[in-house]
Amino acid sequence: MVRTLKRLLKMAKQEVVDASTKPDLRLRWVNTMCYITQTWNSVLRDADYEEMKREVERIEGMVSGYAKERFEQSQTDTRKSDAQV
C-alpha cells in the first residue's frame, strides 16, 4: 500500500510541474497530491487496513482518470496542430 501511495504521489507531482498541463487539470492534480498525503498520514497512524485499502483504490481510480484525460488532451492538441499545418 505504501509503495502504491509513493508511486501515485510521484506521478501527481510530475503532472503538476509539467508545463503542458492545463491549469484546471493541474489544480486537480494538486488536490490529488493533498489527498494522497492525507491518506499517507492515516497509514502512519495505523488506520484500519481495509478502509485504507479502499481509499488507495479510490485514489488510483482518480489518478487513472486524470491520466486518461491528460492523454486525451495531448491527442486533441496534436490533432489541432496537425490540422493547422
PDB file of N, CA, C and O in Angstrom:
ATOM      1  N   MET A   1       0.822  -1.181   0.000  1.00  0.00           N
ATOM      2  CA  MET A   1       0.000   0.000   0.000  1.00  0.00           C
ATOM      3  C   MET A   1       0.872   1.252   0.000  1.00  0.00           C
ATOM      4  O   MET A   1       0.580   2.218  -0.705  1.00  0.00           O
ATOM      5  N   VAL A   2       1.933   1.232   0.786  1.00  0.00           N
ATOM      6  CA  VAL A   2       2.829   2.379   0.857  1.00  0.00           C
ATOM      7  C   VAL A   2       3.509   2.610  -0.492  1.00  0.00           C
ATOM      8  O   VAL A   2       3.650   3.751  -0.932  1.00  0.00           O
ATOM      9  N   ARG A   3       3.925   1.534  -1.142  1.00  0.00           N
ATOM     10  CA  ARG A   3       4.550   1.668  -2.465  1.00  0.00           C
ATOM     11  C   ARG A   3       3.576   2.278  -3.470  1.00  0.00           C
ATOM     12  O   ARG A   3       3.958   3.114  -4.289  1.00  0.00           O
ATOM     13  N   THR A   4       2.337   1.860  -3.400  1.00  0.00           N
ATOM     14  CA  THR A   4       1.318   2.403  -4.309  1.00  0.00           C
ATOM     15  C   THR A   4       1.137   3.893  -4.066  1.00  0.00           C
ATOM     16  O   THR A   4       1.074   4.675  -5.015  1.00  0.00           O
ATOM     17  N   LEU A   5       1.051   4.291  -2.801  1.00  0.00           N
ATOM     18  CA  LEU A   5       0.900   5.714  -2.486  1.00  0.00           C
ATOM     19  C   LEU A   5       2.109   6.515  -2.968  1.00  0.00           C
ATOM     20  O   LEU A   5       1.950   7.611  -3.505  1.00  0.00           O
ATOM     21  N   LYS A   6       3.303   5.982  -2.781  1.00  0.00           N
ATOM     22  CA  LYS A   6       4.508   6.666  -3.258  1.00  0.00           C
ATOM     23  C   LYS A   6       4.475   6.835  -4.770  1.00  0.00           C
ATOM     24  O   LYS A   6       4.803   7.903  -5.289  1.00  0.00           O
ATOM     25  N   ARG A   7       4.078   5.777  -5.478  1.00  0.00           N
ATOM     26  CA  ARG A   7       4.018   5.823  -6.939  1.00  0.00           C
ATOM     27  C   ARG A   7       2.990   6.852  -7.400  1.00  0.00           C
ATOM     28  O   ARG A   7       3.250   7.625  -8.322  1.00  0.00           O
ATOM     29  N   LEU A   8       1.824   6.859  -6.758  1.00  0.00           N
ATOM     30  CA  LEU A   8       0.774   7.806  -7.131  1.00  0.00           C
ATOM     31  C   LEU A   8       1.192   9.250  -6.840  1.00  0.00           C
ATOM     32  O   LEU A   8       0.917  10.155  -7.627  1.00  0.00           O
ATOM     33  N   LEU A   9       1.851   9.450  -5.717  1.00  0.00           N
ATOM     34  CA  LEU A   9       2.298  10.800  -5.364  1.00  0.00           C
ATOM     35  C   LEU A   9       3.360  11.278  -6.354  1.00  0.00           C
ATOM     36  O   LEU A   9       3.331  12.435  -6.776  1.00  0.00           O
ATOM     37  N   LYS A  10       4.280  10.418  -6.722  1.00  0.00           N
ATOM     38  CA  LYS A  10       5.309  10.776  -7.700  1.00  0.00           C
ATOM     39  C   LYS A  10       4.672  11.147  -9.038  1.00  0.00           C
ATOM     40  O   LYS A  10       5.066  12.128  -9.668  1.00  0.00           O
ATOM     41  N   MET A  11       3.695  10.367  -9.464  1.00  0.00           N
ATOM     42  CA  MET A  11       3.013  10.633 -10.728  1.00  0.00           C
ATOM     43  C   MET A  11       2.294  11.984 -10.676  1.00  0.00           C
ATOM     44  O   MET A  11       2.362  12.770 -11.621  1.00  0.00           O
ATOM     45  N   ALA A  12       1.614  12.239  -9.575  1.00  0.00           N
ATOM     46  CA  ALA A  12       0.892  13.504  -9.428  1.00  0.00           C
ATOM     47  C   ALA A  12       1.859  14.687  -9.440  1.00  0.00           C
ATOM     48  O   ALA A  12       1.583  15.702 -10.079  1.00  0.00           O
ATOM     49  N   LYS A  13       2.986  14.565  -8.742  1.00  0.00           N
ATOM     50  CA  LYS A  13       3.970  15.650  -8.717  1.00  0.00           C
ATOM     51  C   LYS A  13       4.494  15.948 -10.116  1.00  0.00           C
ATOM     52  O   LYS A  13       4.657  17.110 -10.487  1.00  0.00           O
ATOM     53  N   GLN A  14       4.755  14.906 -10.886  1.00  0.00           N
ATOM     54  CA  GLN A  14       5.256  15.101 -12.252  1.00  0.00           C
ATOM     55  C   GLN A  14       4.234  15.863 -13.102  1.00  0.00           C
ATOM     56  O   GLN A  14       4.604  16.735 -13.889  1.00  0.00           O
ATOM     57  N   GLU A  15       2.976  15.539 -12.944  1.00  0.00           N
ATOM     58  CA  GLU A  15       1.937  16.214 -13.720  1.00  0.00           C
ATOM     59  C   GLU A  15       1.792  17.676 -13.310  1.00  0.00           C
ATOM     60  O   GLU A  15       1.521  18.534 -14.151  1.00  0.00           O
ATOM     61  N   VAL A  16       1.970  17.962 -12.022  1.00  0.00           N
ATOM     62  CA  VAL A  16       1.833  19.335 -11.542  1.00  0.00           C
ATOM     63  C   VAL A  16       2.923  20.224 -12.126  1.00  0.00           C
ATOM     64  O   VAL A  16       2.652  21.366 -12.495  1.00  0.00           O
ATOM     65  N   VAL A  17       4.142  19.723 -12.214  1.00  0.00           N
ATOM     66  CA  VAL A  17       5.242  20.557 -12.701  1.00  0.00           C
ATOM     67  C   VAL A  17       5.349  20.570 -14.223  1.00  0.00           C
ATOM     68  O   VAL A  17       6.090  21.383 -14.775  1.00  0.00           O
ATOM     69  N   ASP A  18       4.633  19.698 -14.905  1.00  0.00           N
ATOM     70  CA  ASP A  18       4.666  19.659 -16.361  1.00  0.00           C
ATOM     71  C   ASP A  18       4.018  20.923 -16.923  1.00  0.00           C
ATOM     72  O   ASP A  18       2.853  21.208 -16.648  1.00  0.00           O
ATOM     73  N   ALA A  19       4.777  21.669 -17.703  1.00  0.00           N
ATOM     74  CA  ALA A  19       4.302  22.948 -18.238  1.00  0.00           C
ATOM     75  C   ALA A  19       3.123  22.797 -19.194  1.00  0.00           C
ATOM     76  O   ALA A  19       2.358  23.743 -19.384  1.00  0.00           O
ATOM     77  N   SER A  20       2.968  21.626 -19.792  1.00  0.00           N
ATOM     78  CA  SER A  20       1.881  21.459 -20.760  1.00  0.00           C
ATOM     79  C   SER A  20       0.552  21.066 -20.122  1.00  0.00           C
ATOM     80  O   SER A  20      -0.459  20.960 -20.816  1.00  0.00           O
ATOM     81  N   THR A  21       0.543  20.849 -18.813  1.00  0.00           N
ATOM     82  CA  THR A  21      -0.697  20.514 -18.121  1.00  0.00           C
ATOM     83  C   THR A  21      -1.553  21.773 -17.990  1.00  0.00           C
ATOM     84  O   THR A  21      -1.089  22.803 -17.502  1.00  0.00           O
ATOM     85  N   LYS A  22      -2.794  21.676 -18.428  1.00  0.00           N
ATOM     86  CA  LYS A  22      -3.700  22.834 -18.366  1.00  0.00           C
ATOM     87  C   LYS A  22      -3.997  23.176 -16.908  1.00  0.00           C
ATOM     88  O   LYS A  22      -3.996  22.292 -16.052  1.00  0.00           O
ATOM     89  N   PRO A  23      -4.254  24.459 -16.618  1.00  0.00           N
ATOM     90  CA  PRO A  23      -4.446  24.912 -15.232  1.00  0.00           C
ATOM     91  C   PRO A  23      -5.538  24.166 -14.466  1.00  0.00           C
ATOM     92  O   PRO A  23      -5.340  23.833 -13.298  1.00  0.00           O
ATOM     93  N   ASP A  24      -6.687  23.896 -15.094  1.00  0.00           N
ATOM     94  CA  ASP A  24      -7.755  23.215 -14.359  1.00  0.00           C
ATOM     95  C   ASP A  24      -7.355  21.783 -14.008  1.00  0.00           C
ATOM     96  O   ASP A  24      -7.695  21.290 -12.932  1.00  0.00           O
ATOM     97  N   LEU A  25      -6.643  21.121 -14.898  1.00  0.00           N
ATOM     98  CA  LEU A  25      -6.184  19.767 -14.615  1.00  0.00           C
ATOM     99  C   LEU A  25      -5.055  19.794 -13.579  1.00  0.00           C
ATOM    100  O   LEU A  25      -4.971  18.907 -12.729  1.00  0.00           O
ATOM    101  N   ARG A  26      -4.187  20.810 -13.651  1.00  0.00           N
ATOM    102  CA  ARG A  26      -3.104  20.951 -12.665  1.00  0.00           C
ATOM    103  C   ARG A  26      -3.692  21.091 -11.260  1.00  0.00           C
ATOM    104  O   ARG A  26      -3.181  20.501 -10.308  1.00  0.00           O
ATOM    105  N   LEU A  27      -4.761  21.869 -11.135  1.00  0.00           N
ATOM    106  CA  LEU A  27      -5.396  22.058  -9.833  1.00  0.00           C
ATOM    107  C   LEU A  27      -5.926  20.726  -9.289  1.00  0.00           C
ATOM    108  O   LEU A  27      -5.809  20.445  -8.096  1.00  0.00           O
ATOM    109  N   ARG A  28      -6.508  19.912 -10.173  1.00  0.00           N
ATOM    110  CA  ARG A  28      -6.995  18.602  -9.724  1.00  0.00           C
ATOM    111  C   ARG A  28      -5.843  17.713  -9.288  1.00  0.00           C
ATOM    112  O   ARG A  28      -5.975  16.949  -8.332  1.00  0.00           O
ATOM    113  N   TRP A  29      -4.707  17.809  -9.986  1.00  0.00           N
ATOM    114  CA  TRP A  29      -3.531  17.024  -9.569  1.00  0.00           C
ATOM    115  C   TRP A  29      -3.043  17.481  -8.193  1.00  0.00           C
ATOM    116  O   TRP A  29      -2.684  16.653  -7.356  1.00  0.00           O
ATOM    117  N   VAL A  30      -3.029  18.804  -7.957  1.00  0.00           N
ATOM    118  CA  VAL A  30      -2.603  19.327  -6.656  1.00  0.00           C
ATOM    119  C   VAL A  30      -3.539  18.815  -5.567  1.00  0.00           C
ATOM    120  O   VAL A  30      -3.086  18.381  -4.507  1.00  0.00           O
ATOM    121  N   ASN A  31      -4.843  18.864  -5.827  1.00  0.00           N
ATOM    122  CA  ASN A  31      -5.817  18.347  -4.859  1.00  0.00           C
ATOM    123  C   ASN A  31      -5.582  16.864  -4.604  1.00  0.00           C
ATOM    124  O   ASN A  31      -5.695  16.395  -3.471  1.00  0.00           O
ATOM    125  N   THR A  32      -5.254  16.133  -5.660  1.00  0.00           N
ATOM    126  CA  THR A  32      -4.975  14.701  -5.509  1.00  0.00           C
ATOM    127  C   THR A  32      -3.737  14.491  -4.654  1.00  0.00           C
ATOM    128  O   THR A  32      -3.709  13.590  -3.816  1.00  0.00           O
ATOM    129  N   MET A  33      -2.708  15.315  -4.857  1.00  0.00           N
ATOM    130  CA  MET A  33      -1.500  15.207  -4.028  1.00  0.00           C
ATOM    131  C   MET A  33      -1.838  15.413  -2.552  1.00  0.00           C
ATOM    132  O   MET A  33      -1.333  14.697  -1.687  1.00  0.00           O
ATOM    133  N   CYS A  34      -2.688  16.387  -2.273  1.00  0.00           N
ATOM    134  CA  CYS A  34      -3.092  16.648  -0.888  1.00  0.00           C
ATOM    135  C   CYS A  34      -3.825  15.436  -0.315  1.00  0.00           C
ATOM    136  O   CYS A  34      -3.588  15.033   0.824  1.00  0.00           O
ATOM    137  N   TYR A  35      -4.705  14.870  -1.109  1.00  0.00           N
ATOM    138  CA  TYR A  35      -5.474  13.719  -0.642  1.00  0.00           C
ATOM    139  C   TYR A  35      -4.561  12.520  -0.410  1.00  0.00           C
ATOM    140  O   TYR A  35      -4.726  11.795   0.571  1.00  0.00           O
ATOM    141  N   ILE A  36      -3.603  12.310  -1.303  1.00  0.00           N
ATOM    142  CA  ILE A  36      -2.651  11.206  -1.124  1.00  0.00           C
ATOM    143  C   ILE A  36      -1.861  11.412   0.159  1.00  0.00           C
ATOM    144  O   ILE A  36      -1.630  10.463   0.908  1.00  0.00           O
ATOM    145  N   THR A  37      -1.447  12.643   0.414  1.00  0.00           N
ATOM    146  CA  THR A  37      -0.689  12.943   1.629  1.00  0.00           C
ATOM    147  C   THR A  37      -1.529  12.670   2.872  1.00  0.00           C
ATOM    148  O   THR A  37      -1.022  12.127   3.853  1.00  0.00           O
ATOM    149  N   GLN A  38      -2.804  13.040   2.840  1.00  0.00           N
ATOM    150  CA  GLN A  38      -3.683  12.744   3.973  1.00  0.00           C
ATOM    151  C   GLN A  38      -3.811  11.241   4.176  1.00  0.00           C
ATOM    152  O   GLN A  38      -3.788  10.755   5.307  1.00  0.00           O
ATOM    153  N   THR A  39      -3.945  10.517   3.089  1.00  0.00           N
ATOM    154  CA  THR A  39      -4.051   9.060   3.177  1.00  0.00           C
ATOM    155  C   THR A  39      -2.776   8.475   3.749  1.00  0.00           C
ATOM    156  O   THR A  39      -2.813   7.573   4.586  1.00  0.00           O
ATOM    157  N   TRP A  40      -1.652   8.992   3.294  1.00  0.00           N
ATOM    158  CA  TRP A  40      -0.345   8.545   3.796  1.00  0.00           C
ATOM    159  C   TRP A  40      -0.272   8.749   5.306  1.00  0.00           C
ATOM    160  O   TRP A  40       0.164   7.860   6.039  1.00  0.00           O
ATOM    161  N   ASN A  41      -0.699   9.915   5.764  1.00  0.00           N
ATOM    162  CA  ASN A  41      -0.683  10.196   7.205  1.00  0.00           C
ATOM    163  C   ASN A  41      -1.593   9.238   7.963  1.00  0.00           C
ATOM    164  O   ASN A  41      -1.282   8.860   9.093  1.00  0.00           O
ATOM    165  N   SER A  42      -2.694   8.846   7.372  1.00  0.00           N
ATOM    166  CA  SER A  42      -3.586   7.879   8.013  1.00  0.00           C
ATOM    167  C   SER A  42      -2.901   6.530   8.142  1.00  0.00           C
ATOM    168  O   SER A  42      -3.065   5.836   9.145  1.00  0.00           O
ATOM    169  N   VAL A  43      -2.131   6.157   7.121  1.00  0.00           N
ATOM    170  CA  VAL A  43      -1.388   4.890   7.184  1.00  0.00           C
ATOM    171  C   VAL A  43      -0.408   4.941   8.346  1.00  0.00           C
ATOM    172  O   VAL A  43      -0.251   3.963   9.076  1.00  0.00           O
ATOM    173  N   LEU A  44       0.245   6.070   8.514  1.00  0.00           N
ATOM    174  CA  LEU A  44       1.219   6.220   9.595  1.00  0.00           C
ATOM    175  C   LEU A  44       0.556   6.141  10.969  1.00  0.00           C
ATOM    176  O   LEU A  44       1.190   5.750  11.949  1.00  0.00           O
ATOM    177  N   ARG A  45      -0.729   6.516  11.035  1.00  0.00           N
ATOM    178  CA  ARG A  45      -1.452   6.464  12.318  1.00  0.00           C
ATOM    179  C   ARG A  45      -2.103   5.105  12.558  1.00  0.00           C
ATOM    180  O   ARG A  45      -2.917   4.957  13.469  1.00  0.00           O
ATOM    181  N   ASP A  46      -1.748   4.114  11.744  1.00  0.00           N
ATOM    182  CA  ASP A  46      -2.296   2.758  11.898  1.00  0.00           C
ATOM    183  C   ASP A  46      -3.812   2.724  11.712  1.00  0.00           C
ATOM    184  O   ASP A  46      -4.528   2.128  12.516  1.00  0.00           O
ATOM    185  N   ALA A  47      -4.287   3.353  10.667  1.00  0.00           N
ATOM    186  CA  ALA A  47      -5.713   3.318  10.361  1.00  0.00           C
ATOM    187  C   ALA A  47      -6.126   1.902   9.981  1.00  0.00           C
ATOM    188  O   ALA A  47      -5.281   1.048   9.711  1.00  0.00           O
ATOM    189  N   ASP A  48      -7.407   1.668   9.963  1.00  0.00           N
ATOM    190  CA  ASP A  48      -7.960   0.378   9.597  1.00  0.00           C
ATOM    191  C   ASP A  48      -7.478  -0.015   8.198  1.00  0.00           C
ATOM    192  O   ASP A  48      -7.636   0.749   7.246  1.00  0.00           O
ATOM    193  N   TYR A  49      -6.900  -1.190   8.079  1.00  0.00           N
ATOM    194  CA  TYR A  49      -6.299  -1.637   6.815  1.00  0.00           C
ATOM    195  C   TYR A  49      -7.315  -1.684   5.683  1.00  0.00           C
ATOM    196  O   TYR A  49      -7.037  -1.193   4.589  1.00  0.00           O
ATOM    197  N   GLU A  50      -8.469  -2.256   5.919  1.00  0.00           N
ATOM    198  CA  GLU A  50      -9.478  -2.381   4.857  1.00  0.00           C
ATOM    199  C   GLU A  50      -9.959  -1.008   4.387  1.00  0.00           C
ATOM    200  O   GLU A  50     -10.163  -0.787   3.193  1.00  0.00           O
ATOM    201  N   GLU A  51     -10.135  -0.107   5.319  1.00  0.00           N
ATOM    202  CA  GLU A  51     -10.542   1.252   4.958  1.00  0.00           C
ATOM    203  C   GLU A  51      -9.461   1.917   4.113  1.00  0.00           C
ATOM    204  O   GLU A  51      -9.761   2.563   3.109  1.00  0.00           O
ATOM    205  N   MET A  52      -8.212   1.759   4.518  1.00  0.00           N
ATOM    206  CA  MET A  52      -7.114   2.355   3.777  1.00  0.00           C
ATOM    207  C   MET A  52      -6.988   1.742   2.383  1.00  0.00           C
ATOM    208  O   MET A  52      -6.696   2.441   1.412  1.00  0.00           O
ATOM    209  N   LYS A  53      -7.208   0.452   2.297  1.00  0.00           N
ATOM    210  CA  LYS A  53      -7.147  -0.226   1.002  1.00  0.00           C
ATOM    211  C   LYS A  53      -8.196   0.360   0.057  1.00  0.00           C
ATOM    212  O   LYS A  53      -7.911   0.607  -1.115  1.00  0.00           O
ATOM    213  N   ARG A  54      -9.397   0.579   0.563  1.00  0.00           N
ATOM    214  CA  ARG A  54     -10.455   1.174  -0.254  1.00  0.00           C
ATOM    215  C   ARG A  54     -10.068   2.587  -0.703  1.00  0.00           C
ATOM    216  O   ARG A  54     -10.311   2.967  -1.848  1.00  0.00           O
ATOM    217  N   GLU A  55      -9.472   3.353   0.197  1.00  0.00           N
ATOM    218  CA  GLU A  55      -9.064   4.720  -0.143  1.00  0.00           C
ATOM    219  C   GLU A  55      -7.960   4.716  -1.206  1.00  0.00           C
ATOM    220  O   GLU A  55      -7.988   5.531  -2.128  1.00  0.00           O
ATOM    221  N   VAL A  56      -7.001   3.816  -1.085  1.00  0.00           N
ATOM    222  CA  VAL A  56      -5.928   3.731  -2.080  1.00  0.00           C
ATOM    223  C   VAL A  56      -6.507   3.347  -3.438  1.00  0.00           C
ATOM    224  O   VAL A  56      -6.097   3.892  -4.464  1.00  0.00           O
ATOM    225  N   GLU A  57      -7.448   2.422  -3.452  1.00  0.00           N
ATOM    226  CA  GLU A  57      -8.089   2.040  -4.716  1.00  0.00           C
ATOM    227  C   GLU A  57      -8.848   3.218  -5.317  1.00  0.00           C
ATOM    228  O   GLU A  57      -8.847   3.404  -6.534  1.00  0.00           O
ATOM    229  N   ARG A  58      -9.494   4.010  -4.471  1.00  0.00           N
ATOM    230  CA  ARG A  58     -10.216   5.183  -4.943  1.00  0.00           C
ATOM    231  C   ARG A  58      -9.244   6.205  -5.537  1.00  0.00           C
ATOM    232  O   ARG A  58      -9.516   6.788  -6.586  1.00  0.00           O
ATOM    233  N   ILE A  59      -8.123   6.416  -4.869  1.00  0.00           N
ATOM    234  CA  ILE A  59      -7.118   7.353  -5.369  1.00  0.00           C
ATOM    235  C   ILE A  59      -6.549   6.862  -6.699  1.00  0.00           C
ATOM    236  O   ILE A  59      -6.343   7.652  -7.620  1.00  0.00           O
ATOM    237  N   GLU A  60      -6.297   5.562  -6.795  1.00  0.00           N
ATOM    238  CA  GLU A  60      -5.805   5.011  -8.060  1.00  0.00           C
ATOM    239  C   GLU A  60      -6.788   5.296  -9.191  1.00  0.00           C
ATOM    240  O   GLU A  60      -6.384   5.635 -10.303  1.00  0.00           O
ATOM    241  N   GLY A  61      -8.068   5.159  -8.904  1.00  0.00           N
ATOM    242  CA  GLY A  61      -9.084   5.452  -9.907  1.00  0.00           C
ATOM    243  C   GLY A  61      -9.073   6.920 -10.321  1.00  0.00           C
ATOM    244  O   GLY A  61      -9.202   7.234 -11.504  1.00  0.00           O
ATOM    245  N   MET A  62      -8.918   7.816  -9.350  1.00  0.00           N
ATOM    246  CA  MET A  62      -8.837   9.243  -9.646  1.00  0.00           C
ATOM    247  C   MET A  62      -7.637   9.541 -10.530  1.00  0.00           C
ATOM    248  O   MET A  62      -7.757  10.234 -11.540  1.00  0.00           O
ATOM    249  N   VAL A  63      -6.482   9.017 -10.146  1.00  0.00           N
ATOM    250  CA  VAL A  63      -5.256   9.271 -10.894  1.00  0.00           C
ATOM    251  C   VAL A  63      -5.363   8.700 -12.302  1.00  0.00           C
ATOM    252  O   VAL A  63      -4.930   9.331 -13.266  1.00  0.00           O
ATOM    253  N   SER A  64      -5.931   7.522 -12.421  1.00  0.00           N
ATOM    254  CA  SER A  64      -6.108   6.926 -13.746  1.00  0.00           C
ATOM    255  C   SER A  64      -7.004   7.801 -14.619  1.00  0.00           C
ATOM    256  O   SER A  64      -6.730   7.991 -15.804  1.00  0.00           O
ATOM    257  N   GLY A  65      -8.062   8.325 -14.037  1.00  0.00           N
ATOM    258  CA  GLY A  65      -8.961   9.207 -14.776  1.00  0.00           C
ATOM    259  C   GLY A  65      -8.263  10.480 -15.228  1.00  0.00           C
ATOM    260  O   GLY A  65      -8.440  10.923 -16.363  1.00  0.00           O
ATOM    261  N   TYR A  66      -7.472  11.067 -14.343  1.00  0.00           N
ATOM    262  CA  TYR A  66      -6.733  12.279 -14.704  1.00  0.00           C
ATOM    263  C   TYR A  66      -5.700  11.981 -15.780  1.00  0.00           C
ATOM    264  O   TYR A  66      -5.517  12.771 -16.706  1.00  0.00           O
ATOM    265  N   ALA A  67      -5.027  10.847 -15.661  1.00  0.00           N
ATOM    266  CA  ALA A  67      -4.024  10.480 -16.661  1.00  0.00           C
ATOM    267  C   ALA A  67      -4.692  10.260 -18.021  1.00  0.00           C
ATOM    268  O   ALA A  67      -4.149  10.650 -19.054  1.00  0.00           O
ATOM    269  N   LYS A  68      -5.860   9.641 -18.014  1.00  0.00           N
ATOM    270  CA  LYS A  68      -6.589   9.424 -19.261  1.00  0.00           C
ATOM    271  C   LYS A  68      -6.990  10.761 -19.872  1.00  0.00           C
ATOM    272  O   LYS A  68      -6.866  10.962 -21.080  1.00  0.00           O
ATOM    273  N   GLU A  69      -7.468  11.666 -19.038  1.00  0.00           N
ATOM    274  CA  GLU A  69      -7.849  12.987 -19.519  1.00  0.00           C
ATOM    275  C   GLU A  69      -6.634  13.717 -20.093  1.00  0.00           C
ATOM    276  O   GLU A  69      -6.735  14.389 -21.120  1.00  0.00           O
ATOM    277  N   ARG A  70      -5.501  13.583 -19.435  1.00  0.00           N
ATOM    278  CA  ARG A  70      -4.249  14.208 -19.913  1.00  0.00           C
ATOM    279  C   ARG A  70      -3.865  13.645 -21.275  1.00  0.00           C
ATOM    280  O   ARG A  70      -3.464  14.389 -22.170  1.00  0.00           O
ATOM    281  N   PHE A  71      -3.988  12.328 -21.429  1.00  0.00           N
ATOM    282  CA  PHE A  71      -3.666  11.688 -22.702  1.00  0.00           C
ATOM    283  C   PHE A  71      -4.600  12.188 -23.794  1.00  0.00           C
ATOM    284  O   PHE A  71      -4.157  12.514 -24.895  1.00  0.00           O
ATOM    285  N   GLU A  72      -5.889  12.247 -23.489  1.00  0.00           N
ATOM    286  CA  GLU A  72      -6.860  12.726 -24.472  1.00  0.00           C
ATOM    287  C   GLU A  72      -6.591  14.179 -24.833  1.00  0.00           C
ATOM    288  O   GLU A  72      -6.754  14.575 -25.987  1.00  0.00           O
ATOM    289  N   GLN A  73      -6.182  14.974 -23.853  1.00  0.00           N
ATOM    290  CA  GLN A  73      -5.848  16.380 -24.097  1.00  0.00           C
ATOM    291  C   GLN A  73      -4.665  16.464 -25.062  1.00  0.00           C
ATOM    292  O   GLN A  73      -4.684  17.272 -25.991  1.00  0.00           O
ATOM    293  N   SER A  74      -3.648  15.650 -24.858  1.00  0.00           N
ATOM    294  CA  SER A  74      -2.477  15.694 -25.733  1.00  0.00           C
ATOM    295  C   SER A  74      -2.836  15.228 -27.141  1.00  0.00           C
ATOM    296  O   SER A  74      -2.297  15.743 -28.121  1.00  0.00           O
ATOM    297  N   GLN A  75      -3.745  14.254 -27.247  1.00  0.00           N
ATOM    298  CA  GLN A  75      -4.178  13.791 -28.567  1.00  0.00           C
ATOM    299  C   GLN A  75      -4.936  14.886 -29.299  1.00  0.00           C
ATOM    300  O   GLN A  75      -4.743  15.082 -30.499  1.00  0.00           O
ATOM    301  N   THR A  76      -5.796  15.600 -28.583  1.00  0.00           N
ATOM    302  CA  THR A  76      -6.561  16.703 -29.168  1.00  0.00           C
ATOM    303  C   THR A  76      -5.617  17.818 -29.616  1.00  0.00           C
ATOM    304  O   THR A  76      -5.767  18.369 -30.707  1.00  0.00           O
ATOM    305  N   ASP A  77      -4.643  18.146 -28.764  1.00  0.00           N
ATOM    306  CA  ASP A  77      -3.680  19.193 -29.112  1.00  0.00           C
ATOM    307  C   ASP A  77      -2.863  18.803 -30.341  1.00  0.00           C
ATOM    308  O   ASP A  77      -2.561  19.651 -31.180  1.00  0.00           O
ATOM    309  N   THR A  78      -2.503  17.523 -30.451  1.00  0.00           N
ATOM    310  CA  THR A  78      -1.742  17.042 -31.601  1.00  0.00           C
ATOM    311  C   THR A  78      -2.574  17.161 -32.869  1.00  0.00           C
ATOM    312  O   THR A  78      -2.078  17.601 -33.906  1.00  0.00           O
ATOM    313  N   ARG A  79      -3.843  16.767 -32.783  1.00  0.00           N
ATOM    314  CA  ARG A  79      -4.727  16.866 -33.949  1.00  0.00           C
ATOM    315  C   ARG A  79      -4.902  18.310 -34.395  1.00  0.00           C
ATOM    316  O   ARG A  79      -4.905  18.600 -35.592  1.00  0.00           O
ATOM    317  N   LYS A  80      -5.050  19.221 -33.426  1.00  0.00           N
ATOM    318  CA  LYS A  80      -5.207  20.634 -33.754  1.00  0.00           C
ATOM    319  C   LYS A  80      -3.970  21.178 -34.451  1.00  0.00           C
ATOM    320  O   LYS A  80      -4.081  21.906 -35.438  1.00  0.00           O
ATOM    321  N   SER A  81      -2.800  20.832 -33.948  1.00  0.00           N
ATOM    322  CA  SER A  81      -1.564  21.340 -34.564  1.00  0.00           C
ATOM    323  C   SER A  81      -1.348  20.722 -35.935  1.00  0.00           C
ATOM    324  O   SER A  81      -0.820  21.387 -36.826  1.00  0.00           O
ATOM    325  N   ASP A  82      -1.746  19.450 -36.134  1.00  0.00           N
ATOM    326  CA  ASP A  82      -1.637  18.816 -37.451  1.00  0.00           C
ATOM    327  C   ASP A  82      -2.575  19.468 -38.444  1.00  0.00           C
ATOM    328  O   ASP A  82      -2.234  19.612 -39.618  1.00  0.00           O
ATOM    329  N   ALA A  83      -3.755  19.866 -37.986  1.00  0.00           N
ATOM    330  CA  ALA A  83      -4.744  20.493 -38.870  1.00  0.00           C
ATOM    331  C   ALA A  83      -4.297  21.890 -39.298  1.00  0.00           C
ATOM    332  O   ALA A  83      -4.643  22.355 -40.384  1.00  0.00           O
ATOM    333  N   GLN A  84      -3.530  22.550 -38.441  1.00  0.00           N
ATOM    334  CA  GLN A  84      -3.066  23.896 -38.774  1.00  0.00           C
ATOM    335  C   GLN A  84      -1.924  23.885 -39.774  1.00  0.00           C
ATOM    336  O   GLN A  84      -1.659  24.891 -40.432  1.00  0.00           O
ATOM    337  N   VAL A  85      -1.255  22.760 -39.890  1.00  0.00           N
ATOM    338  CA  VAL A  85      -0.094  22.666 -40.789  1.00  0.00           C
ATOM    339  C   VAL A  85      -0.520  22.483 -42.171  1.00  0.00           C
ATOM    340  O   VAL A  85       0.318  22.384 -43.067  1.00  0.00           O
TER     341      VAL A  85
END
